[in-house]
Amino acid sequence: MKTKQIRSKGIDGGKKLKLLIAFHRKSLLANDLDRLSEIIAAEIKEILEAERATIFLIDKESRELYGQFALGLAEPHLKALRFPVGQGIAGWVARAGRSLNVPDAYKDSRFNPEFDKVTGFQTHSVLAVPLKDSFGETLGVLAAFNKTKSRVFNDEDEGLLGLLAGQLAATIEIFHLMEGLRLTGLESIYALAQTAEFRDQEDTAPHIRRVSGYAALLAQTIGLSPKEVEIVRVTAPLHDIGKVAIPDQILKKPGRFTDQEKIKMHKHTLHGYDMLKNFKSPLLQEASKIALNHHESYDGSGYPQGLKGEAIPLRARIVTLADSFDAMTSKRIYKAAISFEDACKEIRREAGRQFDPKLCDAFAKNLELFREAHRQSHLDDGRFSEEIRRRA
């Protein structure tokens, strides 16, 4: 887009430059796309003197545009904001890959008035620009509605919205890249976790996902932040990684361990810690602490260090309860599963002994959530892991 001379009689060029710089600073603090969308929509309203701003993104599978964020729009209306690429003004911009300045929407054949009927919003003027990544592919559309003073958007407005669109598109591209790296990391963690669990039991993947889901759900019920809940969910599967160092004749033994076998089995916590502690990844370092401490007991009777109470890391205490709950309610080569009700009784009985009493209270207060999680865990179609992820 060519540089255009500032001709607006509204906010002067110097103030608009300051607003753009302020937006850039704010955008650097945004750690997710929702927050960035909220920031950019608010800035568009101020910088362009627009009544409303909407961010549309393209769903590549369905080839539809959907509302990522719309300033002042209720959530149900935002969810309903989905239509094929090519439809409406935003759809035309997405398909053509070019900006569009419409002074009177109801006189433009590309405008679809149906959404105004649903929301009660009266569209007058529209300025829409494409969001393009570094390869020139259109990711979505950034649109401003209803210029509040002059009623019509001018060339300067188009230039400013284009600058904001460039900033937003670049950040979306980075978010997508980071999400891809995060998912790759999660797949690696699950693959590593399954290496150990595969030798110990038949339901390898379901077990680590159940422990991960129960732990995340428990973390959520005690009020941990979404970031903390995610850390617990991601690191919990590696709690038993040290079992790869335990011989099969011990690991798969159907009967009781001898004293010497018990000593060797207990060392899986130390082996897991040693395997993970030197990784530079903060997540794997956190996982090493869980691997080391998930068999510690709240009263100090656990292993390998005999830690007591809050000296045991909180994430390890969470995984201890989640892992024990799943162990009790799942069949193993050396034992039968017990019922959900009996497992709950055991958790109450072990409050203050094996388990953190505060976590036991949270479990009891949210019993129906865990009951549903337990029910989902025994579905055969694999839907459990997705349900737990949604809840957590």
Stockholm file with secondary structure:
# STOCKHOLM 1.0

chainA/1-392         MKTKQIRSKGIDGGKKLKLLIAFHRKSLLANDLDRLSEIIAAEIKEILEAERATIFLIDKESRELYGQFALGLAEPHLKALRFPVGQGIAGWVARAGRSLNVPDAYKDSRFNPEFDKVTGFQTHSVLAVPLKDSFGETLGVLAAFNKTKSRVFNDEDEGLLGLLAGQLAATIEIFHLMEGLRLTGLESIYALAQTAEFRDQEDTAPHIRRVSGYAALLAQTIGLSPKEVEIVRVTAPLHDIGKVAIPDQILKKPGRFTDQEKIKMHKHTLHGYDMLKNFKSPLLQEASKIALNHHESYDGSGYPQGLKGEAIPLRARIVTLADSFDAMTSKRIYKAAISFEDACKEIRREAGRQFDPKLCDAFAKNLELFREAHRQSHLDDGRFSEEIRRRA
#=GR chainA/1-392 SS CCCCCCCCSSSCHHHHHHHHHHHHHHHHHCCSHHHHHHHHHHHHHHHTTEEEEEEEEEETTTTEEEEEEETTCCHHHHHHCEEETTSHHHHHHHHHTSCEEESCGGGCTTCCTHHHHHHCCCCCCEEEEEEECTTSCEEEEEEEEEESSSSSCCHHHHHHHHHHHHHHHHHHHHHHHHHHHHHHHHHHHHHHHHHHHTTTCSCHHHHHHHHHHHHHHHHHHTTCCHHHHHHHHHHGGGTTGGGGGSCHHHHTCSSCCCHHHHHHHHTHHHHHHHHHTTCSCHHHHHHHHHHHHTTCCTTSCCSSSCCCGGGSCHHHHHHHHHHHHHHHTSCBTTBCCCCHHHHHHHHHHTBTTTBCHHHHHHHHHTHHHHHHHHHHHTCTTSHHHHHHHHHC
#=GC SS_cons         CCCCCCCCSSSCHHHHHHHHHHHHHHHHHCCSHHHHHHHHHHHHHHHTTEEEEEEEEEETTTTEEEEEEETTCCHHHHHHCEEETTSHHHHHHHHHTSCEEESCGGGCTTCCTHHHHHHCCCCCCEEEEEEECTTSCEEEEEEEEEESSSSSCCHHHHHHHHHHHHHHHHHHHHHHHHHHHHHHHHHHHHHHHHHHHTTTCSCHHHHHHHHHHHHHHHHHHTTCCHHHHHHHHHHGGGTTGGGGGSCHHHHTCSSCCCHHHHHHHHTHHHHHHHHHTTCSCHHHHHHHHHHHHTTCCTTSCCSSSCCCGGGSCHHHHHHHHHHHHHHHTSCBTTBCCCCHHHHHHHHHHTBTTTBCHHHHHHHHHTHHHHHHHHHHHTCTTSHHHHHHHHHC
//
